[in-house]
Amino acid sequence: MADKVSRFGTVEPEELPEDLRERVGAIAEKSGFVPNIFRALGHRPAELRAFLDYHDALMDSSDGLSKAERELVVVATSGANHCSYCVVAHGAILRIRAKDPELADQVSSNPWQVELDARGRAIVDLALALAQDSARFGDEHVAAARAAGLSEDEIWDVGAITALFAMSNRLAHLTALRPNPEFYGMGR
């Protein structure tokens, strides 16, 4: 299993339907490699399309949360869910976007002790409240985020990103998804 990317096998980009081949190809061209998540989800093209569409709607927005803040939500959520793939992959992106080689490791390993400004703390705390015990998530969590200055749309974005990556974390666990080696050194 040590050399496998996924317990369910993989699909290479050239085996994907044309539209997905183009989308994954653009990502690979930008990063220099094909992230294993796309190879693992490739055998379910409709699901990969839906995942990419929702991911892009949440993560590529220029409104509200910055791109670094969006990745901060992913890393906090993925750390809370013990998802090695997403911590490693999105930790790399957070290091690059935040221009901070330590932040992702600190947030993923102990998000309660990492030094953040008030806005960053509110974002992480909101993501953790929803990721860790969503049945207990309530008005007090939203009120704390509002008090820290997050807008309604930003609060929604934190919640939606947390929800998407809770699903993604579980897919990574299901598939025993392995991070690409390239992610480990990015942004360091």
N, CA and C atoms as an extended XYZ file, in Angstrom:
564
Properties=species:S:1:pos:R:3:atomname:S:1:resname:S:1:resid:I:1 pbc="F F F"
N         0.820       -1.206        0.000 N   MET     1
C         0.000        0.000        0.000 CA  MET     1
C         0.857        1.261        0.000 C   MET     1
N         2.096        1.176        0.458 N   ALA     2
C         2.939        2.363        0.587 CA  ALA     2
C         3.132        3.111       -0.731 C   ALA     2
N         3.105        2.409       -1.856 N   ASP     3
C         3.316        3.082       -3.127 CA  ASP     3
C         2.010        3.437       -3.840 C   ASP     3
N         0.889        3.088       -3.271 N   LYS     4
C        -0.398        3.388       -3.891 CA  LYS     4
C        -0.855        4.800       -3.541 C   LYS     4
N        -1.508        5.437       -4.493 N   VAL     5
C        -2.085        6.757       -4.288 CA  VAL     5
C        -3.444        6.639       -3.607 C   VAL     5
N        -4.216        5.616       -3.976 N   SER     6
C        -5.576        5.436       -3.481 CA  SER     6
C        -5.898        3.952       -3.411 C   SER     6
N        -6.659        3.564       -2.418 N   ARG     7
C        -7.028        2.141       -2.316 CA  ARG     7
C        -8.010        1.731       -3.409 C   ARG     7
N        -8.570        2.702       -4.135 N   PHE     8
C        -9.501        2.395       -5.221 CA  PHE     8
C        -8.872        2.607       -6.594 C   PHE     8
N        -7.573        2.768       -6.637 N   GLY     9
C        -6.889        2.980       -7.908 CA  GLY     9
C        -6.965        4.426       -8.360 C   GLY     9
N        -6.422        4.657       -9.523 N   THR    10
C        -6.380        6.017      -10.061 CA  THR    10
C        -6.697        6.012      -11.548 C   THR    10
N        -6.989        7.202      -12.024 N   VAL    11
C        -7.196        7.450      -13.439 CA  VAL    11
C        -6.213        8.548      -13.833 C   VAL    11
N        -5.484        8.320      -14.878 N   GLU    12
C        -4.537        9.330      -15.339 CA  GLU    12
C        -5.275       10.395      -16.154 C   GLU    12
N        -4.742       11.615      -16.197 N   PRO    13
C        -5.450       12.706      -16.889 CA  PRO    13
C        -5.860       12.382      -18.321 C   PRO    13
N        -5.020       11.671      -19.044 N   GLU    14
C        -5.359       11.360      -20.439 CA  GLU    14
C        -6.542       10.410      -20.554 C   GLU    14
N        -6.917        9.754      -19.466 N   GLU    15
C        -8.064        8.843      -19.456 CA  GLU    15
C        -9.372        9.553      -19.091 C   GLU    15
N        -9.290       10.803      -18.677 N   LEU    16
C       -10.477       11.561      -18.262 CA  LEU    16
C       -11.271       12.040      -19.467 C   LEU    16
N       -12.569       12.308      -19.295 N   PRO    17
C       -13.335       12.977      -20.357 CA  PRO    17
C       -12.670       14.317      -20.696 C   PRO    17
N       -12.861       14.764      -21.901 N   GLU    18
C       -12.149       15.940      -22.407 CA  GLU    18
C       -12.258       17.162      -21.498 C   GLU    18
N       -13.458       17.480      -21.012 N   ASP    19
C       -13.613       18.678      -20.184 CA  ASP    19
C       -12.787       18.577      -18.905 C   ASP    19
N       -12.759       17.395      -18.292 N   LEU    20
C       -11.972       17.206      -17.079 CA  LEU    20
C       -10.480       17.162      -17.392 C   LEU    20
N       -10.131       16.591      -18.510 N   ARG    21
C        -8.734       16.561      -18.933 CA  ARG    21
C        -8.205       17.989      -19.048 C   ARG    21
N        -9.024       18.879      -19.602 N   GLU    22
C        -8.620       20.284      -19.737 CA  GLU    22
C        -8.496       20.963      -18.373 C   GLU    22
N        -9.460       20.746      -17.497 N   ARG    23
C        -9.432       21.384      -16.174 CA  ARG    23
C        -8.258       20.889      -15.340 C   ARG    23
N        -8.073       19.582      -15.300 N   VAL    24
C        -6.973       19.010      -14.528 CA  VAL    24
C        -5.640       19.385      -15.179 C   VAL    24
N        -5.611       19.430      -16.498 N   GLY    25
C        -4.395       19.833      -17.207 CA  GLY    25
C        -3.980       21.252      -16.863 C   GLY    25
N        -4.941       22.148      -16.743 N   ALA    26
C        -4.629       23.536      -16.380 CA  ALA    26
C        -4.045       23.610      -14.968 C   ALA    26
N        -4.585       22.813      -14.057 N   ILE    27
C        -4.066       22.774      -12.689 CA  ILE    27
C        -2.649       22.193      -12.687 C   ILE    27
N        -2.452       21.115      -13.429 N   ALA    28
C        -1.132       20.486      -13.501 CA  ALA    28
C        -0.099       21.422      -14.113 C   ALA    28
N        -0.517       22.177      -15.125 N   GLU    29
C         0.406       23.122      -15.751 CA  GLU    29
C         0.831       24.204      -14.759 C   GLU    29
N        -0.114       24.674      -13.971 N   LYS    30
C         0.182       25.728      -12.991 CA  LYS    30
C         1.056       25.214      -11.859 C   LYS    30
N         0.773       23.997      -11.365 N   SER    31
C         1.503       23.473      -10.216 CA  SER    31
C         2.753       22.683      -10.592 C   SER    31
N         2.787       22.167      -11.820 N   GLY    32
C         3.914       21.359      -12.248 CA  GLY    32
C         3.703       19.865      -12.047 C   GLY    32
N         2.536       19.468      -11.542 N   PHE    33
C         2.212       18.054      -11.329 CA  PHE    33
C         0.702       17.910      -11.201 C   PHE    33
N         0.218       16.668      -11.308 N   VAL    34
C        -1.213       16.390      -11.167 CA  VAL    34
C        -1.472       16.017       -9.700 C   VAL    34
N        -2.207       16.857       -8.956 N   PRO    35
C        -2.531       16.489       -7.577 CA  PRO    35
C        -3.286       15.156       -7.534 C   PRO    35
N        -2.890       14.319       -6.600 N   ASN    36
C        -3.439       12.962       -6.524 CA  ASN    36
C        -4.949       12.914       -6.333 C   ASN    36
N        -5.546       13.936       -5.750 N   ILE    37
C        -7.003       13.942       -5.561 CA  ILE    37
C        -7.712       13.773       -6.901 C   ILE    37
N        -7.195       14.390       -7.954 N   PHE    38
C        -7.843       14.316       -9.257 CA  PHE    38
C        -7.662       12.945       -9.892 C   PHE    38
N        -6.529       12.330       -9.637 N   ARG    39
C        -6.287       10.982      -10.130 CA  ARG    39
C        -7.184        9.993       -9.391 C   ARG    39
N        -7.405       10.221       -8.098 N   ALA    40
C        -8.235        9.314       -7.300 CA  ALA    40
C        -9.717        9.462       -7.609 C   ALA    40
N       -10.179       10.683       -7.806 N   LEU    41
C       -11.603       10.907       -8.085 CA  LEU    41
C       -11.940       10.750       -9.566 C   LEU    41
N       -10.937       10.590      -10.402 N   GLY    42
C       -11.139       10.537      -11.846 CA  GLY    42
C       -11.996        9.390      -12.328 C   GLY    42
N       -12.081        8.317      -11.579 N   HIS    43
C       -12.909        7.189      -12.027 CA  HIS    43
C       -14.398        7.460      -11.809 C   HIS    43
N       -14.726        8.589      -11.197 N   ARG    44
C       -16.122        9.015      -11.005 CA  ARG    44
C       -16.258       10.430      -11.601 C   ARG    44
N       -16.247       10.557      -12.933 N   PRO    45
C       -16.194       11.870      -13.583 CA  PRO    45
C       -17.285       12.847      -13.141 C   PRO    45
N       -18.507       12.403      -12.977 N   ALA    46
C       -19.579       13.323      -12.566 CA  ALA    46
C       -19.289       13.896      -11.175 C   ALA    46
N       -18.773       13.064      -10.291 N   GLU    47
C       -18.442       13.524       -8.944 CA  GLU    47
C       -17.230       14.457       -8.961 C   GLU    47
N       -16.246       14.143       -9.785 N   LEU    48
C       -15.083       15.026       -9.908 CA  LEU    48
C       -15.504       16.390      -10.438 C   LEU    48
N       -16.383       16.410      -11.442 N   ARG    49
C       -16.899       17.676      -11.979 CA  ARG    49
C       -17.600       18.486      -10.886 C   ARG    49
N       -18.485       17.827      -10.144 N   ALA    50
C       -19.230       18.512       -9.083 CA  ALA    50
C       -18.283       19.033       -8.005 C   ALA    50
N       -17.315       18.232       -7.627 N   PHE    51
C       -16.329       18.645       -6.631 CA  PHE    51
C       -15.567       19.875       -7.120 C   PHE    51
N       -15.066       19.820       -8.347 N   LEU    52
C       -14.317       20.953       -8.894 CA  LEU    52
C       -15.186       22.201       -9.000 C   LEU    52
N       -16.428       22.044       -9.425 N   ASP    53
C       -17.321       23.199       -9.548 CA  ASP    53
C       -17.541       23.874       -8.197 C   ASP    53
N       -17.840       23.075       -7.170 N   TYR    54
C       -18.097       23.663       -5.853 CA  TYR    54
C       -16.807       24.206       -5.249 C   TYR    54
N       -15.717       23.476       -5.402 N   HIS    55
C       -14.417       23.954       -4.937 CA  HIS    55
C       -14.097       25.311       -5.556 C   HIS    55
N       -14.223       25.404       -6.868 N   ASP    56
C       -13.888       26.649       -7.552 CA  ASP    56
C       -14.818       27.787       -7.148 C   ASP    56
N       -16.097       27.502       -6.963 N   ALA    57
C       -17.044       28.543       -6.540 CA  ALA    57
C       -16.650       29.118       -5.176 C   ALA    57
N       -16.178       28.262       -4.287 N   LEU    58
C       -15.808       28.713       -2.946 CA  LEU    58
C       -14.392       29.271       -2.861 C   LEU    58
N       -13.461       28.635       -3.506 N   MET    59
C       -12.055       28.967       -3.294 CA  MET    59
C       -11.509       30.010       -4.262 C   MET    59
N       -12.145       30.208       -5.398 N   ASP    60
C       -11.640       31.156       -6.389 CA  ASP    60
C       -12.319       32.516       -6.326 C   ASP    60
N       -13.224       32.702       -5.385 N   SER    61
C       -13.923       33.970       -5.263 CA  SER    61
C       -12.964       35.064       -4.809 C   SER    61
N       -13.167       36.249       -5.316 N   SER    62
C       -12.345       37.389       -4.876 CA  SER    62
C       -13.123       38.283       -3.915 C   SER    62
N       -14.325       37.889       -3.559 N   ASP    63
C       -15.138       38.655       -2.618 CA  ASP    63
C       -14.901       38.156       -1.197 C   ASP    63
N       -14.897       39.070       -0.242 N   GLY    64
C       -14.843       38.686        1.162 CA  GLY    64
C       -13.498       38.163        1.597 C   GLY    64
N       -13.463       36.908        1.999 N   LEU    65
C       -12.236       36.297        2.488 CA  LEU    65
C       -11.145       36.334        1.424 C   LEU    65
N        -9.922       36.580        1.866 N   SER    66
C        -8.794       36.516        0.932 CA  SER    66
C        -8.531       35.054        0.572 C   SER    66
N        -7.740       34.835       -0.438 N   LYS    67
C        -7.390       33.459       -0.821 CA  LYS    67
C        -6.618       32.773        0.306 C   LYS    67
N        -5.764       33.510        1.003 N   ALA    68
C        -5.036       32.930        2.137 CA  ALA    68
C        -6.000       32.565        3.263 C   ALA    68
N        -6.991       33.416        3.531 N   GLU    69
C        -7.977       33.101        4.578 CA  GLU    69
C        -8.798       31.872        4.213 C   GLU    69
N        -9.108       31.707        2.956 N   ARG    70
C        -9.858       30.530        2.510 CA  ARG    70
C        -9.029       29.265        2.766 C   ARG    70
N        -7.741       29.332        2.471 N   GLU    71
C        -6.863       28.183        2.729 CA  GLU    71
C        -6.688       27.952        4.236 C   GLU    71
N        -6.721       29.009        5.014 N   LEU    72
C        -6.654       28.881        6.468 CA  LEU    72
C        -7.826       28.041        6.980 C   LEU    72
N        -9.008       28.273        6.432 N   VAL    73
C       -10.191       27.478        6.791 CA  VAL    73
C        -9.967       26.007        6.435 C   VAL    73
N        -9.435       25.752        5.249 N   VAL    74
C        -9.209       24.373        4.800 CA  VAL    74
C        -8.221       23.668        5.731 C   VAL    74
N        -7.143       24.330        6.076 N   VAL    75
C        -6.122       23.700        6.915 CA  VAL    75
C        -6.652       23.463        8.324 C   VAL    75
N        -7.391       24.413        8.883 N   ALA    76
C        -7.970       24.213       10.219 CA  ALA    76
C        -8.962       23.059       10.203 C   ALA    76
N        -9.831       23.034        9.216 N   THR    77
C       -10.822       21.964        9.085 CA  THR    77
C       -10.138       20.608        8.900 C   THR    77
N        -9.183       20.560        8.006 N   SER    78
C        -8.513       19.299        7.698 CA  SER    78
C        -7.670       18.805        8.868 C   SER    78
N        -7.076       19.721        9.615 N   GLY    79
C        -6.357       19.326       10.820 CA  GLY    79
C        -7.309       18.743       11.853 C   GLY    79
N        -8.458       19.394       12.033 N   ALA    80
C        -9.461       18.898       12.982 CA  ALA    80
C        -9.964       17.518       12.596 C   ALA    80
N       -10.001       17.243       11.293 N   ASN    81
C       -10.471       15.955       10.790 CA  ASN    81
C        -9.339       14.961       10.539 C   ASN    81
N        -8.123       15.325       10.916 N   HIS    82
C        -6.955       14.440       10.785 CA  HIS    82
C        -6.765       13.944        9.354 C   HIS    82
N        -6.935       14.840        8.410 N   CYS    83
C        -6.807       14.473        7.002 CA  CYS    83
C        -5.418       14.862        6.499 C   CYS    83
N        -4.540       13.891        6.450 N   SER    84
C        -3.159       14.148        6.021 CA  SER    84
C        -3.092       14.723        4.612 C   SER    84
N        -3.875       14.155        3.689 N   TYR    85
C        -3.803       14.645        2.314 CA  TYR    85
C        -4.114       16.142        2.256 C   TYR    85
N        -5.235       16.549        2.830 N   CYS    86
C        -5.651       17.947        2.716 CA  CYS    86
C        -4.766       18.883        3.530 C   CYS    86
N        -4.276       18.428        4.679 N   VAL    87
C        -3.342       19.242        5.456 CA  VAL    87
C        -2.072       19.489        4.647 C   VAL    87
N        -1.540       18.451        4.036 N   VAL    88
C        -0.301       18.587        3.275 CA  VAL    88
C        -0.531       19.427        2.017 C   VAL    88
N        -1.557       19.102        1.244 N   ALA    89
C        -1.808       19.811       -0.018 CA  ALA    89
C        -2.184       21.271        0.222 C   ALA    89
N        -3.144       21.499        1.097 N   HIS    90
C        -3.597       22.873        1.323 CA  HIS    90
C        -2.679       23.631        2.265 C   HIS    90
N        -1.905       22.895        3.061 N   GLY    91
C        -0.853       23.547        3.839 CA  GLY    91
C         0.163       24.199        2.916 C   GLY    91
N         0.501       23.510        1.831 N   ALA    92
C         1.424       24.064        0.838 CA  ALA    92
C         0.846       25.346        0.227 C   ALA    92
N        -0.424       25.297       -0.124 N   ILE    93
C        -1.056       26.479       -0.731 CA  ILE    93
C        -1.145       27.617        0.284 C   ILE    93
N        -1.463       27.300        1.553 N   LEU    94
C        -1.521       28.340        2.581 CA  LEU    94
C        -0.146       28.970        2.789 C   LEU    94
N         0.906       28.161        2.827 N   ARG    95
C         2.245       28.727        3.000 CA  ARG    95
C         2.546       29.736        1.901 C   ARG    95
N         2.168       29.397        0.673 N   ILE    96
C         2.426       30.285       -0.461 CA  ILE    96
C         1.558       31.534       -0.380 C   ILE    96
N         0.265       31.353       -0.145 N   ARG    97
C        -0.649       32.505       -0.161 CA  ARG    97
C        -0.457       33.429        1.038 C   ARG    97
N        -0.127       32.876        2.188 N   ALA    98
C         0.086       33.693        3.385 CA  ALA    98
C         1.533       34.190        3.476 C   ALA    98
N         2.389       33.673        2.605 N   LYS    99
C         3.815       34.010        2.644 CA  LYS    99
C         4.389       33.763        4.039 C   LYS    99
N         4.015       32.596        4.587 N   ASP   100
C         4.426       32.222        5.936 CA  ASP   100
C         4.732       30.726        5.946 C   ASP   100
N         6.010       30.344        6.120 N   PRO   101
C         6.373       28.929        6.051 CA  PRO   101
C         5.951       28.101        7.268 C   PRO   101
N         5.463       28.752        8.350 N   GLU   102
C         5.125       28.038        9.580 CA  GLU   102
C         3.633       27.955        9.869 C   GLU   102
N         2.859       28.874        9.345 N   LEU   103
C         1.447       28.996        9.708 CA  LEU   103
C         0.656       27.710        9.506 C   LEU   103
N         0.791       27.066        8.386 N   ALA   104
C        -0.005       25.858        8.093 CA  ALA   104
C         0.291       24.750        9.090 C   ALA   104
N         1.551       24.545        9.411 N   ASP   105
C         1.913       23.506       10.380 CA  ASP   105
C         1.342       23.826       11.755 C   ASP   105
N         1.403       25.084       12.145 N   GLN   106
C         0.882       25.483       13.454 CA  GLN   106
C        -0.627       25.319       13.524 C   GLN   106
N        -1.333       25.749       12.494 N   VAL   107
C        -2.795       25.663       12.486 CA  VAL   107
C        -3.258       24.219       12.440 C   VAL   107
N        -2.603       23.396       11.655 N   SER   108
C        -3.052       22.006       11.529 CA  SER   108
C        -2.751       21.188       12.775 C   SER   108
N        -1.692       21.525       13.490 N   SER   109
C        -1.325       20.707       14.648 CA  SER   109
C        -1.928       21.200       15.955 C   SER   109
N        -2.040       22.513       16.139 N   ASN   110
C        -2.639       23.050       17.367 CA  ASN   110
C        -3.256       24.417       17.074 C   ASN   110
N        -4.437       24.418       16.483 N   PRO   111
C        -5.055       25.681       16.060 CA  PRO   111
C        -5.439       26.603       17.219 C   PRO   111
N        -5.501       26.074       18.419 N   TRP   112
C        -5.908       26.897       19.567 CA  TRP   112
C        -4.761       27.741       20.084 C   TRP   112
N        -3.540       27.335       19.837 N   GLN   113
C        -2.380       28.045       20.376 CA  GLN   113
C        -1.652       28.920       19.362 C   GLN   113
N        -1.964       28.776       18.082 N   VAL   114
C        -1.280       29.576       17.074 CA  VAL   114
C        -1.653       31.045       17.246 C   VAL   114
N        -0.661       31.906       17.122 N   GLU   115
C        -0.900       33.343       17.233 CA  GLU   115
C        -1.465       33.861       15.914 C   GLU   115
N        -2.681       34.395       16.002 N   LEU   116
C        -3.371       34.959       14.850 CA  LEU   116
C        -3.920       36.319       15.234 C   LEU   116
N        -4.134       37.190       14.253 N   ASP   117
C        -4.835       38.435       14.555 CA  ASP   117
C        -6.294       38.098       14.857 C   ASP   117
N        -7.054       39.079       15.298 N   ALA   118
C        -8.442       38.828       15.725 CA  ALA   118
C        -9.280       38.238       14.592 C   ALA   118
N        -9.073       38.710       13.389 N   ARG   119
C        -9.835       38.192       12.240 CA  ARG   119
C        -9.468       36.731       11.963 C   ARG   119
N        -8.187       36.432       11.922 N   GLY   120
C        -7.743       35.065       11.698 CA  GLY   120
C        -8.225       34.125       12.791 C   GLY   120
N        -8.191       34.591       14.034 N   ARG   121
C        -8.664       33.777       15.152 CA  ARG   121
C       -10.152       33.485       14.998 C   ARG   121
N       -10.933       34.485       14.606 N   ALA   122
C       -12.376       34.289       14.420 CA  ALA   122
C       -12.645       33.291       13.296 C   ALA   122
N       -11.876       33.368       12.223 N   ILE   123
C       -12.043       32.450       11.096 CA  ILE   123
C       -11.736       31.020       11.533 C   ILE   123
N       -10.616       30.828       12.195 N   VAL   124
C       -10.227       29.481       12.636 CA  VAL   124
C       -11.219       28.948       13.661 C   VAL   124
N       -11.604       29.771       14.629 N   ASP   125
C       -12.540       29.309       15.654 CA  ASP   125
C       -13.889       28.909       15.057 C   ASP   125
N       -14.364       29.675       14.086 N   LEU   126
C       -15.633       29.349       13.435 CA  LEU   126
C       -15.524       28.027       12.672 C   LEU   126
N       -14.440       27.865       11.932 N   ALA   127
C       -14.242       26.614       11.187 CA  ALA   127
C       -14.154       25.428       12.144 C   ALA   127
N       -13.427       25.579       13.235 N   LEU   128
C       -13.287       24.480       14.194 CA  LEU   128
C       -14.611       24.129       14.856 C   LEU   128
N       -15.400       25.154       15.196 N   ALA   129
C       -16.693       24.896       15.839 CA  ALA   129
C       -17.593       24.057       14.941 C   ALA   129
N       -17.574       24.350       13.664 N   LEU   130
C       -18.404       23.605       12.720 CA  LEU   130
C       -17.790       22.239       12.382 C   LEU   130
N       -16.470       22.182       12.270 N   ALA   131
C       -15.806       20.932       11.896 CA  ALA   131
C       -15.827       19.903       13.014 C   ALA   131
N       -15.711       20.353       14.251 N   GLN   132
C       -15.542       19.406       15.352 CA  GLN   132
C       -16.836       18.842       15.897 C   GLN   132
N       -17.855       19.654       16.006 N   ASP   133
C       -19.120       19.167       16.560 CA  ASP   133
C       -20.255       19.982       15.951 C   ASP   133
N       -20.561       19.698       14.704 N   SER   134
C       -21.523       20.518       13.965 CA  SER   134
C       -22.916       20.516       14.592 C   SER   134
N       -23.273       19.467       15.314 N   ALA   135
C       -24.591       19.432       15.956 CA  ALA   135
C       -24.703       20.474       17.069 C   ALA   135
N       -23.576       20.876       17.634 N   ARG   136
C       -23.571       21.892       18.692 CA  ARG   136
C       -23.295       23.303       18.169 C   ARG   136
N       -23.091       23.411       16.867 N   PHE   137
C       -22.836       24.720       16.272 CA  PHE   137
C       -24.078       25.580       16.439 C   PHE   137
N       -23.888       26.830       16.862 N   GLY   138
C       -25.065       27.648       17.099 CA  GLY   138
C       -24.836       29.139       16.987 C   GLY   138
N       -25.836       29.871       17.450 N   ASP   139
C       -25.830       31.331       17.348 CA  ASP   139
C       -24.614       31.964       18.001 C   ASP   139
N       -24.128       31.378       19.097 N   GLU   140
C       -22.979       31.968       19.787 CA  GLU   140
C       -21.726       31.959       18.912 C   GLU   140
N       -21.597       30.957       18.063 N   HIS   141
C       -20.435       30.897       17.166 CA  HIS   141
C       -20.533       31.972       16.083 C   HIS   141
N       -21.723       32.127       15.546 N   VAL   142
C       -21.940       33.161       14.532 CA  VAL   142
C       -21.788       34.547       15.157 C   VAL   142
N       -22.305       34.746       16.353 N   ALA   143
C       -22.194       36.038       17.041 CA  ALA   143
C       -20.732       36.397       17.295 C   ALA   143
N       -19.919       35.429       17.686 N   ALA   144
C       -18.496       35.688       17.921 CA  ALA   144
C       -17.802       36.106       16.622 C   ALA   144
N       -18.160       35.477       15.528 N   ALA   145
C       -17.570       35.837       14.233 CA  ALA   145
C       -18.007       37.242       13.818 C   ALA   145
N       -19.266       37.562       14.034 N   ARG   146
C       -19.744       38.922       13.733 CA  ARG   146
C       -19.024       39.946       14.595 C   ARG   146
N       -18.859       39.633       15.873 N   ALA   147
C       -18.192       40.560       16.800 CA  ALA   147
C       -16.744       40.806       16.387 C   ALA   147
N       -16.127       39.823       15.743 N   ALA   148
C       -14.752       39.973       15.270 CA  ALA   148
C       -14.686       40.715       13.941 C   ALA   148
N       -15.849       41.063       13.369 N   GLY   149
C       -15.879       41.853       12.154 CA  GLY   149
C       -16.127       41.098       10.869 C   GLY   149
N       -16.403       39.795       10.965 N   LEU   150
C       -16.701       39.053        9.741 CA  LEU   150
C       -18.095       39.407        9.252 C   LEU   150
N       -18.222       39.578        7.958 N   SER   151
C       -19.527       39.877        7.353 CA  SER   151
C       -20.352       38.599        7.254 C   SER   151
N       -21.633       38.759        6.956 N   GLU   152
C       -22.509       37.595        6.776 CA  GLU   152
C       -21.971       36.679        5.666 C   GLU   152
N       -21.543       37.278        4.554 N   ASP   153
C       -21.012       36.478        3.449 CA  ASP   153
C       -19.723       35.769        3.841 C   ASP   153
N       -18.873       36.431        4.620 N   GLU   154
C       -17.632       35.791        5.059 CA  GLU   154
C       -17.918       34.633        6.018 C   GLU   154
N       -18.882       34.814        6.895 N   ILE   155
C       -19.286       33.733        7.799 CA  ILE   155
C       -19.815       32.554        6.986 C   ILE   155
N       -20.635       32.842        5.996 N   TRP   156
C       -21.149       31.788        5.116 CA  TRP   156
C       -19.990       31.077        4.425 C   TRP   156
N       -19.037       31.855        3.896 N   ASP   157
C       -17.899       31.248        3.208 CA  ASP   157
C       -17.108       30.327        4.126 C   ASP   157
N       -16.848       30.758        5.361 N   VAL   158
C       -16.133       29.891        6.303 CA  VAL   158
C       -16.914       28.593        6.492 C   VAL   158
N       -18.225       28.695        6.680 N   GLY   159
C       -19.052       27.506        6.879 CA  GLY   159
C       -19.100       26.613        5.653 C   GLY   159
N       -19.246       27.203        4.475 N   ALA   160
C       -19.332       26.408        3.246 CA  ALA   160
C       -18.002       25.725        2.935 C   ALA   160
N       -16.895       26.437        3.145 N   ILE   161
C       -15.573       25.840        2.916 CA  ILE   161
C       -15.335       24.715        3.914 C   ILE   161
N       -15.703       24.941        5.168 N   THR   162
C       -15.576       23.895        6.187 CA  THR   162
C       -16.381       22.669        5.789 C   THR   162
N       -17.595       22.874        5.326 N   ALA   163
C       -18.459       21.752        4.939 CA  ALA   163
C       -17.890       20.995        3.737 C   ALA   163
N       -17.441       21.723        2.722 N   LEU   164
C       -16.869       21.058        1.546 CA  LEU   164
C       -15.648       20.233        1.940 C   LEU   164
N       -14.795       20.802        2.779 N   PHE   165
C       -13.579       20.074        3.114 CA  PHE   165
C       -13.819       18.989        4.151 C   PHE   165
N       -14.875       19.070        4.923 N   ALA   166
C       -15.244       17.931        5.768 CA  ALA   166
C       -15.572       16.743        4.868 C   ALA   166
N       -16.288       17.011        3.769 N   MET   167
C       -16.575       15.955        2.806 CA  MET   167
C       -15.292       15.480        2.128 C   MET   167
N       -14.475       16.410        1.698 N   SER   168
C       -13.226       16.067        1.040 CA  SER   168
C       -12.328       15.250        1.969 C   SER   168
N       -12.258       15.642        3.238 N   ASN   169
C       -11.459       14.890        4.218 CA  ASN   169
C       -11.947       13.455        4.308 C   ASN   169
N       -13.246       13.270        4.312 N   ARG   170
C       -13.796       11.923        4.423 CA  ARG   170
C       -13.539       11.105        3.161 C   ARG   170
N       -13.581       11.737        1.999 N   LEU   171
C       -13.218       11.034        0.761 CA  LEU   171
C       -11.742       10.641        0.792 C   LEU   171
N       -10.904       11.516        1.307 N   ALA   172
C        -9.478       11.195        1.410 CA  ALA   172
C        -9.261       10.012        2.353 C   ALA   172
N       -10.023        9.966        3.454 N   HIS   173
C        -9.921        8.817        4.368 CA  HIS   173
C       -10.436        7.543        3.688 C   HIS   173
N       -11.569        7.647        3.006 N   LEU   174
C       -12.143        6.498        2.309 CA  LEU   174
C       -11.144        5.904        1.319 C   LEU   174
N       -10.498        6.765        0.574 N   THR   175
C        -9.603        6.308       -0.491 CA  THR   175
C        -8.175        6.042       -0.012 C   THR   175
N        -7.879        6.384        1.251 N   ALA   176
C        -6.501        6.298        1.771 CA  ALA   176
C        -5.572        7.111        0.865 C   ALA   176
N        -6.010        8.297        0.524 N   LEU   177
C        -5.326        9.157       -0.427 CA  LEU   177
C        -3.974        9.625        0.109 C   LEU   177
N        -2.967        9.491       -0.719 N   ARG   178
C        -1.607        9.893       -0.354 CA  ARG   178
C        -1.277       11.241       -0.997 C   ARG   178
N        -0.670       12.135       -0.225 N   PRO   179
C        -0.259       13.420       -0.798 CA  PRO   179
C         0.859       13.238       -1.819 C   PRO   179
N         0.884       14.109       -2.796 N   ASN   180
C         1.996       14.143       -3.738 CA  ASN   180
C         3.248       14.597       -2.987 C   ASN   180
N         4.382       13.999       -3.238 N   PRO   181
C         5.626       14.421       -2.574 CA  PRO   181
C         5.952       15.900       -2.819 C   PRO   181
N         5.554       16.421       -3.968 N   GLU   182
C         5.854       17.819       -4.322 CA  GLU   182
C         5.275       18.818       -3.327 C   GLU   182
N         4.149       18.480       -2.709 N   PHE   183
C         3.494       19.419       -1.793 CA  PHE   183
C         4.353       19.741       -0.570 C   PHE   183
N         5.126       18.786       -0.103 N   TYR   184
C         5.845       18.951        1.166 CA  TYR   184
C         6.821       20.124        1.189 C   TYR   184
N         7.471       20.397        0.087 N   GLY   185
C         8.465       21.466        0.077 CA  GLY   185
C         7.959       22.810       -0.401 C   GLY   185
N         6.726       22.858       -0.874 N   MET   186
C         6.201       24.109       -1.429 CA  MET   186
C         6.027       25.173       -0.349 C   MET   186
N         6.469       26.381       -0.663 N   GLY   187
C         6.272       27.519        0.230 CA  GLY   187
C         7.175       27.523        1.447 C   GLY   187
N         8.206       26.734        1.431 N   ARG   188
C         9.129       26.689        2.582 CA  ARG   188
C        10.368       27.482        2.309 C   ARG   188
